[in-house]
Each structure stands twice: as C-alpha cells, then as structure tokens.
Amino acid sequence: MPSKTSSNVDAVRTWLLAKHPERTSIAPDEDLIGSRLVDSLSFVEFVLTVEEASGVEIDHEAIDLADFRTLEAIERKYF
C-alpha cells in the first residue's frame, strides 16, 4: 500500500500529466521547469496544486524555485 506521502506526490504528478497528455510518466528527478512541464503561465496553479496536495501553506513571497524543480524536491520540502 503506498504511503500517504507518495499518494500526495502522485496527485501533483497526475496534475502535471493532465496538463501534458502527450506524456505517460515523469521521473522523480526530471527538471519540471527545464523540460517545460511547468512554465511561467502555469507556475501559480502548480504551486496551488502542491499546496492543496500537501496541506502546507506556501509563502508565495518566499518561493525558492529549487523547491519546485523536481518531484523529489517537492516531496522533500512539502511532504
């Protein structure tokens, strides 16, 4: 049975895959910004998705892009 953490990260992965139907998977260490899975237009919605899945309120004034660059980084920081 998957842990709550992995299922919450899966919610973020599912959101990304829904935005990019041409993709079937995203590696935990794939650069989400470099690969354009998250761009400037979708970043705010992406942060809100992480916030909702993690239950952690994210200070939008103090965002560090490194915390959102990979699914691994998101899991470390917010889950």
PLY file of the C-alpha trace (Angstrom):
ply
format ascii 1.0
element vertex 79
property float x
property float y
property float z
element edge 78
property int vertex1
property int vertex2
end_header
0.00 0.00 0.00
1.54 3.40 -0.96
2.32 5.84 1.79
0.27 9.00 2.19
3.32 10.99 1.07
3.70 9.10 -2.19
-0.02 9.31 -2.92
0.09 13.08 -2.36
3.08 13.41 -4.66
1.12 11.29 -7.12
-1.61 13.96 -7.02
0.99 16.51 -8.18
2.25 14.09 -10.86
-1.34 13.49 -12.02
-1.91 17.25 -12.35
1.25 17.57 -14.46
0.31 14.64 -16.68
-3.19 16.06 -17.19
-1.59 19.28 -18.45
0.67 17.28 -20.80
-1.39 14.40 -22.23
1.47 13.51 -24.59
3.40 12.28 -21.51
2.79 9.00 -19.72
5.28 9.40 -16.89
7.53 11.86 -15.10
10.72 10.71 -13.40
11.15 11.86 -9.79
14.36 13.69 -10.74
13.15 15.23 -14.02
13.58 19.00 -14.16
9.96 20.17 -14.37
10.88 23.72 -15.32
13.71 22.86 -17.73
11.50 20.34 -19.53
8.69 22.94 -19.71
6.24 20.75 -17.81
5.79 23.84 -15.65
6.16 27.24 -17.30
5.62 30.79 -16.14
1.93 30.69 -17.12
1.17 27.55 -15.11
3.51 28.11 -12.16
0.97 29.75 -9.84
-1.56 26.99 -10.49
1.22 24.43 -9.94
2.14 25.95 -6.57
-1.53 25.89 -5.55
-1.70 22.22 -6.57
1.33 21.40 -4.38
-0.22 23.40 -1.55
-3.53 21.55 -1.82
-1.90 18.10 -2.06
0.50 18.72 0.82
-1.78 20.65 3.15
1.11 23.08 3.65
0.55 26.79 3.15
3.29 28.09 0.85
4.56 31.63 1.32
4.24 32.95 -2.23
6.59 35.83 -1.40
9.43 33.49 -0.42
9.28 30.76 -3.07
12.57 29.09 -3.93
12.40 27.62 -7.44
14.76 24.82 -6.37
11.94 23.50 -4.15
9.72 23.07 -7.24
12.25 21.89 -9.82
11.64 18.13 -9.42
9.06 15.86 -7.84
11.82 14.70 -5.47
12.46 18.28 -4.34
8.73 18.88 -3.84
8.42 15.71 -1.80
11.42 16.64 0.39
10.19 20.17 1.04
6.40 19.81 1.30
5.65 16.19 2.10
0 1
1 2
2 3
3 4
4 5
5 6
6 7
7 8
8 9
9 10
10 11
11 12
12 13
13 14
14 15
15 16
16 17
17 18
18 19
19 20
20 21
21 22
22 23
23 24
24 25
25 26
26 27
27 28
28 29
29 30
30 31
31 32
32 33
33 34
34 35
35 36
36 37
37 38
38 39
39 40
40 41
41 42
42 43
43 44
44 45
45 46
46 47
47 48
48 49
49 50
50 51
51 52
52 53
53 54
54 55
55 56
56 57
57 58
58 59
59 60
60 61
61 62
62 63
63 64
64 65
65 66
66 67
67 68
68 69
69 70
70 71
71 72
72 73
73 74
74 75
75 76
76 77
77 78
